[in-house]
Amino acid sequence: MQRAIDGKVSVNHEVIGSFAGPGLVIFVGVTHTDTVSVAHKLAEKIYGLRIFDQEFISQFDQLCVPPSSPRELSAGELGLPILVISQFTLYASTKKGRRPTWDLAAPSEVAEPLVESVAQKLRELGTEVSQGKFGADMNVSLTNAGPMTLIIDVD
C-alpha cells in the first residue's frame, strides 16, 4: 500500500483507473490460504489505517478537517480514493537461483475473486475505488507521498 498524491493504471495505453489528489494505491497479492474473510479484513484495515497526518492534509485545499480531529486520519475518515491493483508478483520467491518463482501466489481462479472482494468491501465502506485489470499487463504510475509504503498482512 502506498500513500499517494495521485495514481493511475493503464492497459494498452488506455487509462482504466485513476485519481488526482491524495489517496492510496493498493497492490494486492493473493496466496493459497487467503479467503474472503481475509480479503474483507484487509479492506477494513486499509480503510481505517491512520496514516494521513495534519501536516500532510494541510497541503490540500479540498480536505477540510475540523481542528478537533485526531492528529492522524485514515483514508476512510478523509473520504479519499483508492486504486486497487492485482499483483501476484508480491509473492515472488528469490531464495534460489536467479529466476523468481511464484509458487506462493494463488492461481487466477482463486486470486481474481479475492482481489475483487477487497475492492468491493472498500466500496461498501464508502470509498471511491478504481481498479486495474486482473491478469493484464498494466502500467501503473503514482506519486508516492512521504515516501510511505506499508505491507499489510492480516492473517
C-alpha positions as CSV (number, residue, x, y, z in Angstrom):
1,M,0.0,0.0,0.0
2,Q,1.3,3.4,-0.9
3,R,0.1,6.8,0.2
4,A,0.0,8.8,-3.0
5,I,-0.6,12.3,-4.3
6,D,-2.1,10.8,-7.5
7,G,-2.3,7.4,-9.2
8,K,-3.3,5.8,-12.5
9,V,-3.3,2.5,-14.2
10,S,-3.5,1.9,-17.9
11,V,-3.8,-1.2,-20.2
12,N,-2.8,-0.9,-23.8
13,H,-2.2,2.9,-23.4
14,E,-5.8,3.4,-22.1
15,V,-6.3,4.7,-18.6
16,I,-8.7,2.4,-16.9
17,G,-8.4,3.8,-13.3
18,S,-7.1,6.9,-11.7
19,F,-7.3,9.6,-9.0
20,A,-6.0,13.1,-8.7
21,G,-5.3,14.5,-5.2
22,P,-4.3,12.4,-2.2
23,G,-5.3,8.8,-1.9
24,L,-4.0,5.2,-1.7
25,V,-2.6,2.8,-4.3
26,I,-3.0,-0.7,-3.1
27,F,-1.1,-3.6,-4.7
28,V,-2.9,-6.8,-3.7
29,G,-1.2,-10.2,-3.8
30,V,-3.1,-13.4,-3.0
31,T,-1.7,-16.6,-1.7
32,H,-3.2,-20.1,-1.5
33,T,-4.5,-19.8,2.1
34,D,-6.3,-16.4,1.6
35,T,-10.1,-16.3,1.9
36,V,-13.0,-13.8,1.5
37,S,-12.7,-13.2,5.3
38,V,-9.0,-12.2,4.9
39,A,-9.9,-10.0,1.9
40,H,-12.5,-8.2,4.0
41,K,-10.2,-7.8,6.9
42,L,-7.6,-6.4,4.6
43,A,-10.0,-3.8,3.1
44,E,-11.1,-2.8,6.6
45,K,-7.5,-2.4,7.8
46,I,-6.6,-0.3,4.7
47,Y,-9.8,1.9,5.1
48,G,-9.0,2.6,8.8
49,L,-5.2,3.0,8.9
50,R,-4.5,6.5,10.2
51,I,-1.5,7.4,8.0
52,F,-2.5,10.9,6.9
53,D,-1.2,13.4,9.5
54,Q,-2.4,17.0,9.8
55,E,0.8,18.4,8.1
56,F,0.2,16.2,5.0
57,I,-3.6,17.0,5.0
58,S,-2.9,20.8,5.1
59,Q,-1.3,20.6,1.7
60,F,-4.6,20.0,0.0
61,D,-7.3,22.7,-0.1
62,Q,-10.1,20.2,-0.8
63,L,-9.5,18.4,2.5
64,C,-11.4,20.2,5.3
65,V,-10.6,18.8,8.7
66,P,-12.0,20.2,11.9
67,P,-9.3,21.4,14.3
68,S,-10.5,18.9,16.9
69,S,-9.7,15.9,14.7
70,P,-7.1,13.4,15.8
71,R,-3.5,14.0,14.8
72,E,-3.6,11.3,12.1
73,L,-6.6,10.4,10.0
74,S,-7.4,7.4,7.7
75,A,-8.4,7.4,4.0
76,G,-11.9,6.4,5.2
77,E,-12.2,9.4,7.6
78,L,-11.0,11.7,4.8
79,G,-13.1,10.2,2.1
80,L,-10.0,9.6,-0.1
81,P,-10.0,7.4,-3.3
82,I,-8.2,4.1,-3.5
83,L,-6.7,2.5,-6.6
84,V,-6.6,-1.3,-6.3
85,I,-4.1,-3.2,-8.5
86,S,-3.8,-7.0,-8.5
87,Q,-0.1,-8.1,-8.3
88,F,0.8,-11.7,-8.0
89,T,4.5,-10.9,-8.1
90,L,4.3,-9.8,-4.5
91,Y,4.6,-13.5,-3.7
92,A,7.8,-14.0,-5.7
93,S,10.4,-16.1,-4.1
94,T,14.0,-15.2,-4.9
95,K,15.7,-17.5,-2.4
96,K,17.2,-19.8,-5.0
97,G,18.9,-19.1,-8.3
98,R,18.4,-16.0,-10.4
99,R,14.8,-16.5,-11.5
100,P,11.9,-15.7,-9.2
101,T,9.2,-18.3,-8.7
102,W,5.6,-17.6,-7.9
103,D,4.6,-20.8,-6.2
104,L,3.2,-19.0,-3.3
105,A,0.8,-16.9,-5.4
106,A,-2.7,-18.3,-5.7
107,P,-3.9,-19.3,-9.2
108,S,-6.0,-16.8,-11.0
109,E,-9.3,-18.6,-10.3
110,V,-8.7,-18.2,-6.6
111,A,-6.9,-14.8,-6.7
112,E,-9.2,-12.8,-9.0
113,P,-12.4,-13.1,-6.9
114,L,-10.4,-12.2,-3.7
115,V,-8.9,-9.1,-5.3
116,E,-12.5,-8.2,-6.3
117,S,-13.6,-8.8,-2.7
118,V,-11.1,-6.3,-1.4
119,A,-12.3,-3.7,-3.9
120,Q,-16.0,-4.4,-3.2
121,K,-15.6,-4.2,0.5
122,L,-13.8,-0.9,0.2
123,R,-16.8,0.4,-1.8
124,E,-19.2,-0.9,0.8
125,L,-17.2,1.0,3.4
126,G,-17.9,4.2,1.4
127,T,-14.7,4.6,-0.6
128,E,-14.3,5.6,-4.2
129,V,-12.4,2.7,-5.8
130,S,-10.9,2.3,-9.2
131,Q,-9.1,-0.8,-10.3
132,G,-6.6,-2.3,-12.7
133,K,-7.5,-5.3,-14.9
134,F,-6.7,-8.7,-13.4
135,G,-4.1,-10.6,-15.4
136,A,-3.4,-7.8,-17.8
137,D,0.0,-6.1,-18.4
138,M,-0.6,-2.8,-16.7
139,N,1.3,0.4,-16.5
140,V,0.9,1.9,-13.0
141,S,2.1,5.3,-12.1
142,L,1.8,7.2,-8.9
143,T,3.4,9.9,-6.9
144,N,4.3,8.4,-3.6
145,A,3.8,10.9,-0.7
146,G,6.3,10.6,2.1
147,P,7.5,8.3,0.8
148,M,5.2,5.9,2.6
149,T,4.8,2.3,1.6
150,L,3.3,-0.3,4.0
151,I,3.0,-4.0,3.8
152,I,-0.4,-5.0,5.3
153,D,-0.8,-8.6,6.5
154,V,-4.0,-9.6,8.3
155,D,-3.7,-13.3,8.8
